[in-house]
């Protein structure tokens, strides 16, 4: 009996003691965790690279951004059903791109917040730390600037989201977004950014440039704070005056701004040579998901715009009125719009826009010609996406001058810089300009110059031209769109509205 | 005379408890084996020590029986076993003991080879009983089992008397003084009791049949076996005989319709493809809902999908098992049956037991060979060339008009084939009582019905059972399988630019005007769509080697206490090579493309448990207590390479590709540590109660939440054991069962509780630079998903088990559902894995089985099962709904399903149509009176219903369109035998479920640049054929690509799953060959359905539960005819 007890005891020991050795601790072998990160300068660099990465994927930047920003424009047309709904304002808060844009911006804002919170803890000089942080702050300001212009009052998130309970924030007023975040962030960047951005990254000049744009925007709708015009002027003037110091220069020909060789058949890879660029999102075919889709999605069908059998998809186009808006000598016309091209399946034929041509559906519009990559396979092309470039500074300065003092020599001079480079007719200084007519003239110049560069809906809204654009646009007219004041701002996207109990909706939506 | 029948021996329970005998069939054969051989060796080697004073002879015999294989047979009247003796022996042989006990008592004994010991007074002839004064007739005979082996120990009784004998070692018996009109009753455990009228015969040979619904059925439960009578939970058993009749490479397909409460649906007709197995519905939105598979006691990890890359997971874990090796499958359904598997038990458990060797004189060799032919069930008819031209030219087009002089290319005919296959099995089994073995090998080759697809498998299995000492038994199972799967990219329905659309997609939508050798066979797509080039231009070879070995050491410490140590490993090595040359769309876009996966999983298991079993008077207790530890390591290496200058070397020239992305090597670990117990108590086999539970700890949760306890309790009342039921002879079993318990699921990927950062490389300057971004927010509060289940059941058996009826009702609630919970966009993360939500399932199951006709020449056995499950989403953590996956991000870019509170699981979601746009839908000025979608107001087009009345058709107008969950399912199996012929007819059906016919969105609603179904063309809306049928709208230049009510269809079907005809060749006077069976089988012969697509039993999203019932150009199931031959030596 004794031995029986002993045996059973031994078994019990075996069962409970000897075998229970595992503490079940988890070791993530293939992901980086907070434990192993934010320790060295290389970690800071990788974090900043991760911020840029968030902005530049083809789907987000070239498709989603253009859908929301470019195609509710005055001259834009589309055959794409989703785009048609947006451009004709036949949407409600459930429209999917509204949410994709919104959440992608906040995703990148979160990355910026992460960098801003953790980089100070890394062991390196304060100057270095501030340089990296200023890059994160500039991008954070840029994203909030876009969000506040698209959606109005928005949640202001300045710290990384680390717990589920922190995920829900109420909306903050427009002026607080500008005054408490965008302006201070840019002022910090102005002091700390490296003078010249390396490898296509932002340099110090980007800060006064964006700050100037922010002040100009604040002077327009909906804030209409005219006191900001002087500040805007200072900042933009700074960019133009000190352009050499900042490493900026206008390209001598308009066509050279866009990174293709003169015969437009070869992509010029060197990004360092193009000094006109202030902020770009770099693209490449060589890394999956890092290319620009414009050449394929927005390129003409049966063209050589991309390296596949049917050429582009011609999802979008521009009204012929934009083509005729240019002077015949204006070099920008044929860089921006394609009038005729060789037909891929039958090279002896040309497809020509216009009367009696096989290709003249007015509702599809003329195709863009700015983003071309002849060896693009499908959705990934090489041309960088240009967000800000120096030409915009001249146009903005002309506009600011006109708003402050009315049409004057400074206005004309700055416009002429752009017009002469385009070989277009210069400003007729003898005409009877009023502030109003000059404002419209500059608005048209902006479209001619900066077409498909993500300014359209922002310009329409701050200048109060949304109604005018809807009434002019062929697509909106065909869809029977009637202007509604709610169109001045997009609705808060459905996912945010439904999931975040603190979130309210914009009036009318 | 008191007969001692084997059945009366309580020791049998002990044998069963040893785990040597898992099921009835093995049990019988085992006993046969015991009787046949090796006994003399055993009786010489066996030793016993005993030191007892004044003990009855009877008790000495009982002690011997308890500790040996010996069984005593005697007539109590003739052998005085009440006599008390003093026994003091050490290491005595059986001869020593027998001599000591009986030599002086005038009793002689005979030890048969079977280890049966017959005691009789000296001079009595063995096997003969003389207990009757009437001397009428002598009868002799021989008893054999179906295989022809003789059966010793069978009880032969003259019915209504106490006269009887047992058969001797040759299965022979002899009875004298039997009345001419008497009836002899032959009984043997596990066999059907037979009654044969003497009717003047003097020689009666009996062939026993295996009992179909035996009382002594034994079922495998977690960590042991249990008598079916004493089960209080809900367990179904599927026998190997049934599954072997279906021709399929994978076990899961063969299980379809075999058990109530279990839904098995093929996700594709591709050989070796995954099936979706759900036991009593799905418990989790996005977790794994597959049951736990336990193979010979080893829990298999089934969800090792690699963490990235193209769709890498393909094969079912069940596709590695040779069906011929399977002895039985138990399906544990309710909490009281599965709680012992705790955190992995919520989805039910499939316990697979493989065949074991039996102690036989000579090795038993079985060989089978079969050949089969398959073809597609159906093809849809598409528009012919002339129809295509007529239609294409009828709408405005950019390009020149289509040529009118044309012939039709029927693409589908070019890619589908009639395929052939073959299957071979060889097994050798045998051994002594102490050392038994079974070695089997198989080879299968299944060619798919899409040209170029196929599945090959070779398996080798060794099962050893060694009685090391009197108390220690070692069982070893080693399984090695190699599968080579030639897959067809996109045949699983995927349509995206990566794969350029599946073969079936391209075969259906391509222009019938294109030639077979025309690369761009579609009118519009900018990539090659020719499915013939797609077949020849791609390779997708998946080679998986699976090694599973476990050993099981049983130490019978005491008669009532046993200790089991189990250890094992399961490792898989998977190698998948994919290559697309420049003639395929992915190859064309990326200048050839290769994708390589090398993945290995290593799984280790260590378990230790003690089993205790004791009966005192009418009380019996049976308990298990144990510890288990399992660790799983996954390592995967993925390489995607593009831009090859030449296709000559294909994937074997990987280094010639210049674009490499992604490229990674990852490791993922998970660990589980558990303590488990079960305690069963019964009183008089009448009142049964069972407790079980498991404390599970998993590495995937945070320290505070790692452990959880899953308990269950169940009870049963065997009413037929009550006195008041004794008189009702018709009812042989009447059992009421009820149980309640909790089980869990750890249905998430590892590391979800830890904040993590991932790769976010950027292209800066002219090169890629390393970037990092936050990827997973991490939820430090993660814990188990828990399912509570109540089950109540009734088992009834009539006419000595000839008719059986089982009913089960259950109600389950799963709480703390693990799911990626939607965060507001402003959080910066899309989702976080959280425990939110609640889901309910409720249903009942009926099984009816029996033998309606039973004559010596003609029998009909039948089994009918019916299952009904209702699911309801009870809570989504405050969210109004959760969207399902996006099917096709380019075109159909809205979710087609979702979870809604108060609705069944995963309902279809989309736009309701209000008919077609009719001339009267416009006002006097020609403006539409309805809300237009995208401004489309052409007559004959779909008219979308503006649900919220805001005059805009947008995502907020979506409503629930259908329910993909079946109302009920049936399985109906029949075996009809006439003499040597057996016909099996198996019908399976699913009713009341909706399907989402996504195929029709692309090729069935008139998108002008694709070919369309001929039926659409003939019925479409035209000004000359106006109607309001949303299935046939007018043709269009634009595609709709919206989930609408037009593509929701009833998916009910009844399928003649299997018909087989078997012929057992009579083999009289054959020495070597014991049996030959010839058979012909037809699988998927007939499907009755109103569904308009290819096959109602398909699902695009495979095992995913948040989008079930989506048909999107799936690889159709095949109809297969098999000719086979089986031989036993």
Interface residues (C-beta under 8 A of the other chain):
Chain A: X4 X7 X8 X11 X14 X15 X16 X19 X20 X22 X24 X25 X26 X27 X28 X29 X30 X31 X32 X33 X34 X37 X43 X45 X46 X47 X48 X49 X50 X51 X52 X53 X54 X56 X81 X82 X84 X85 X88 X90 X91 X92 X93 X94 X95 X96 X99 X102 X103 X106 X107 X109 X110 X111 X113 X114 X154 X155 X157 X160 X161 X162 X163 X164 X166 X167 X168 X169 X198 X199 X200 X201 X269 X270 X271 X272 X282 X283 X284 X286 X287 X288 X290 X301 X308 X309 X310 X311 X358 X359 X377 X378 X379 X478 X479 X480 X493 X494 X495 X496 X498 X499 X500 X503
Chain B: X398 X497 X520 X524 X525 X526 X527 X557 X558 X561 X563 X588 X589 X590 X591 X606 X608 X609 X610 X625 X626 X627 X629 X631 X640 X659 X661 X662 X664 X665 X666 X667 X668 X669 X671 X673 X675 X697 X698 X699 X700 X706 X750 X751 X753 X754 X755 X756 X757 X758 X760 X761 X762 X763 X764 X765 X766 X768 X769 X770 X771 X772 X773 X774 X775 X776 X777 X779 X821 X822 X823 X824 X825 X826 X827 X828 X829 X830 X832 X834 X879 X880 X893 X894 X934 X935 X950 X952 X954 X955 X956 X1038
